[in-house]
Amino acid sequence: MCRFIYLSIFITFSNTVFGMDVIGKVVDNQGMPIIDAYILKVDGSFHASSNELGIFTCKDAQIGDTLVISYLGYADKQIVIEKASFTKSMTVVLEETYFDLEQVRISNSLKSTNQLANIDLIIQPVNSSQEILRKVPGLFIGQHAGGGKAEQLFLRGFDIDHGTDIAVSVDGIPVNMVSHAHGQGYADLHFLIPETVQRLDFGKGPYYADKGNFTTAGYVNFQTKDQLDNSSISLEAGRFNTKRAVALIDLLKNTKQQHAYIAGEYLISDGPFESPQNFHRLNLMGKYTVNLANNDKFTFLASYFDSEWTASGQVPQRAIDSGLINRFGAIDDTEGGRTGRTNIALNYTKNTGANSFLKNRIYFSNYHFDLFSNFTFFANDPINGDQIRQTENRNLFGAESVWHNNKLSNFNYKIGAGFRQDKVNDIGLWRTLNRNTILSSLAQGTVQESNYYSFLNTEFTFGNWIINPALRLDYFNFNYADELLINKNDAENSLILSPKLNIIYTANANLQLFAKSGVGFHSNDSRVVLARNGKETLPGAFGVDIGSNWKPTSKLWVNTALWYLFLQQEFVYVGDEGIVEPSGKTRRLGIDVSVRGQLSKALFYNTDFNYTIARSIESPKGENLIPLAPELTMSGGLSMQFENGLIGGINYRFIKDRPATESNSIVAEGYFITDLNLNYQFKKITFGLEVQNLFNNVWNEAQFATESRLFDELEAVEELHFTPGAPFFIKGKVTYSF
């Protein structure tokens, strides 16, 4: 009895004088962990975030302290620390509510800027994979196959082509394809059903040790929902014979420890072109999540995607000016293709203590690709034309384990290791006629490429300061068996070390300053690596960011960054040869500004401004512009969320004229496009209206300087070729929830 009294006195004295740690878990009303919930002491002396299991630790807490727990789209909750809080982990349940920007606080984390995109996801729901990519501040896209091919991406003064300089993933499954038949880093995100997206994690620059290949301009990771709020069926119809059906079905209702759902999407469209696209896309997905004992978590995901289309390709300006075709006509309307992907992923997170956990994942993808293109028309073959076919069949397998350790009050770290292996069969390039006849074989073989990696990320906390040194090591093995050359099988190995150093100063929940620096890389295509005898295999990227996250008022968030990035080597896609060629050294200097504000309880606004100076270092002045590198982009809009069920917004995107050649002799035209969306929820039914290109502007989407020859021309001509941007498009939608 005396020992118990002494122990009680000691605990009380320790709590009063020294303080102790309090452990808690943040969950929603379905019992699912909430990641990155913000935990703040009312006196401002402590702030932290919940980890991937929803767990947080309040250090040096005392009896009577008050914690405020908040998260986007949930009502704030206050917890008063009691004596029992030190001996038993507390569970904090947050209730959903209408979004209020006042809830959003700046976390003492390198990734606090992520909240910008998640704010947009809450305020402006999306229903296409193209739209969801635009949620990354400063990221622009261009489609030149009517939704069939992966989008052309633009970020931080990069024409990223289809993914060379941005790493894209879904639930940790890499989307980028190394040594792809159509271009290095090809990232086709069309297997993602947008209604299943829960969170968006992004970062700009090469500053993140857990992100490897292609993370030069940045990375994007989409995280799908672990559970559904309810089941729903949606039907959509719009111009150009566009129809879409989406179903999300909850399989385990009224259960708090385990959740399962299936989702499906079917889309058809002919597009605005004279030759109908006959576009078809099918997506199926299933996900199972279970919260195990000891706060462990297991998820299983499986998805299937198949898409087929016909495309009109890029058209030359002179063909339109002469009246040969109109903007939506075609020189070769037999372009198009078919592609598909099957994914399987397992994630298991093991809680190893109050402030540590081990996250394991394993994934497998089977992928096929068959594309017909004609960029130059009759420049190489004046009789049959220059159509090419690119194909591949790929198996992609990988695994990763990461241990997160946050046990010490001023020192945290995570250490990880993993691998990725790609085996690409039947990767080839042929010259064809009308899709049906193979005229000649230009390349055919098998690629085997492996990437083994490890990384260490550390965080030292000194008051309001976080010093974040990190290191990443990547080893690559490149192997290509050329089937056109008997017994021609080449292999190369390469190693790269990527150090990072980031410094974050979080003055309070309304102001953060940061300085980021690091080395990243993008790998070269295996076929190019071997052709160049292993040279220029893993060109590095060296970057620096200096900026701030600031809430000058409770209803306004401002993010700014001044940045610099140097690349040892650019890549240029050569369309008629179907290969990626190494180019020279480049530098980029720019400024990013993002603003999120709230005018009233129901009205929100957003603006993103991005300005970049991009130059080739090894070219003479006047010939040192980087083709298609965007100099100035802006996007933004006004959104509304009324309690009577009316939700909507009007949004714009702008890109300035930019050079299509190194000398600016050919210019890719800029554009300003406005979109509108409205949704009204009445009980279990939601009515929606979406308008793209509200003012019916004439604009060019994907644009290139290409040397081509028409069937009646004697010589090839270099000029602007483009895919016309969609005209006024309207689509209606009805959703039933149950």
C-alpha positions, 0 to 999 in steps of 0.5 A: 500500500505504501509503495502504491502511495509513493508511486502515485506521489512520484508520478504526480510530482514527475508530471508536474515538474518534468512532464511525461509522454502521452500516447494517443490515436486519432481515428474517424467515426468508423475507427479508421486511423487518420494520418497527419492529424494535427496535435497542438497544445493550447499554450503553443508549446508543442505541436505534432502530427499523427503517423500512418497508424494514426498514432501520436505522442505528446512529449513532456505533457502535464496533468491539466494540459489541453490538446487540440486535435484537428484534421481537414474536413473534421471538427476540432476536438479538445482533450484535457490530459488527466492522470490516466492519460499517462498509463493508457493510450487515448483514442480520439474520435474526430467527426466529419464536418464542413471544411473550414480553412481555419482548421488547417494548421502548419505542421512541423514537417517537411511535407506540410505543403501537401495540405494544399492539394488535399484542401483542393480535393475536399473543396473541388471533387474530381471525376477524371484522372486528368483532373486529379493530376491538376490538383498538384499545384503548378502541374499542367497536362496535355493529352494528344490521344484523346485519353488513350496515351498517358498525358504529357506533363509540365512542371517547374519549367519541364516538358516532362514528356510522359513522366521522365522527371516526375515520379508517380505512384498509387498506394506505393505502386510505381506508375512510371515505366522504365525503358518503355516502348514509347518513352522513358518514365512513361506514366499512364495513370488511367487505371486510377478511378478518381472517386477512390482517391483519399489523399494526395502526397506530393513534393517538388524537387529532389529532396526526399530520400524515400523517393528515387528514380524520376524524382527531379522536378518532383513526385506525386503519390495518390492514396486510395480510400481504405473505406467508403462512407457509402455505396454509390452508382453514377451515370454520366452523359455528355457531348461527342457520345461521351458516357461514363458509369461508376460504381463503388460498393461497400462490401462490409458495412457496419464494421469498424475493424475491417473494410472492403469495397469494389469499384468499377468505371466504364467510359466511352467517347468519340471525342470532337474529331471528324474520325470518331475515337471509338474510345473505351476504358474499363477499370475494376478495383477491389480493396480490403483493409483490416486493423489488427491487434496492437494497432497493426494494419493490413491492406490488399489491393487488386485492380484491372484496367483496359483501354482501346482507342483510335486517334487523329494524331498531331496535325500540321498548321499548314494543312489547316491553313490550306484547307486540306483538313479542319482543326479536328481532321486528320492526316492519318486517322488510323493512329491509336492503340490498346493498353492495359494493366493489372495490379496486385499490392499488399501492405502490412504495417507493424506497430513496434512501439509507441513511436515506431512502426515497420511498413512493408509492401509488395506489389506486382503489375502485368502491363501491355501496350500497343500504340500506332503513331504517325508523326511525320506522315510521308517524310521517310516513306512517300508511298506507304507513309511513316506510321510506326507501331510500338509494343511491349509486354511487361511484368513489374515486381517490387517490395519495400520495408521501411522502419520509422523510429520516433522514440527519442524526443529530439531525434527521429529517423526512418530507414528503408530498403527495397527493390524493383524488377522489370522484365519487358518482353516483345518491346519493339518498333515497327513501320506499319501501314494502316495498322494491318501491314508490317513493313519493316522491323526497326527494333525488337528485344527483351529488357530486364532492368533491376533497381535495388535501393536503401535510404536513411532519413533523419530528423534532429529537432532543436526547439522549433527547428528541424534539421533533416539530413538524409542519404539514398543509395541506388544500384541499377542493372541494365540488360537488353537482348536484341532479337534482331542481332543473333546472340546480342545480349548486353548488360551494364551496372551503375550506382548513384548516391543521393544526399539531401539536407533540409532545414525547417523552422516552424515558428508556430501553427501559422508560419514555417520557413524552409530551405531544401537541398538535395541530389536526385536522378532519372535513369536512362533507357536500358537500350540507350545505356547499352548503345552508349556503352554505359555512359550517362546512365544515371544523370544527376539533378541538383536542387535548392528550394527556399520558401515559406508556408504562412497563414497571415489570417485564419482564412488564408494560406500562402506558400512561396518557394524560390528554387534552382535545379541543375540537370547533368542531362536532359532527355529528348524523345525522338518520335519517328525513331521511337527512342529517347536521346540524351541531350545536354546539361540544363539549369532552371530557376523559378518561383512558385506561389500558391494561395488558398483562401476562404471568403465566407463559410461557403466560398473558397478561392485558390491561385497557383503562380509559377514562373521559370527561366529554363536554359540549356547550358552547353548551347550558344546564346540564341540556341539555348532555349529548352523546347516546350519548357513552360515559362509562366503558368497560372491556375485557380478558381472560386469554389462553393460548398453550401449546407443546402447541398449545392457544391461547385466552382469555376476554374481557370488554367493559363499557360504562356506562349513558349518556344517549340525550338531551341531558337524560338523560331517556332512557338507553341501557343499559350491558352486560357481555359475556363471550366465550370462544375455544379453539383446539388445533393438532394437526400440520396441523389446528387445531380451534377453538371460539368462544363469544359472550355466554358467560353469555347476558346480555340486552343492547342493542347499538345504541341510540337515542332515537327518536320513532316511531309504531306502526300503532295509535297516534294520536301519535308517542312518543319513547323508547329504540329498540335492536337486541338484542344477540346471545344465547349463540352458539357456533361450531366451526371446523376449519382445515387448513394446507399 
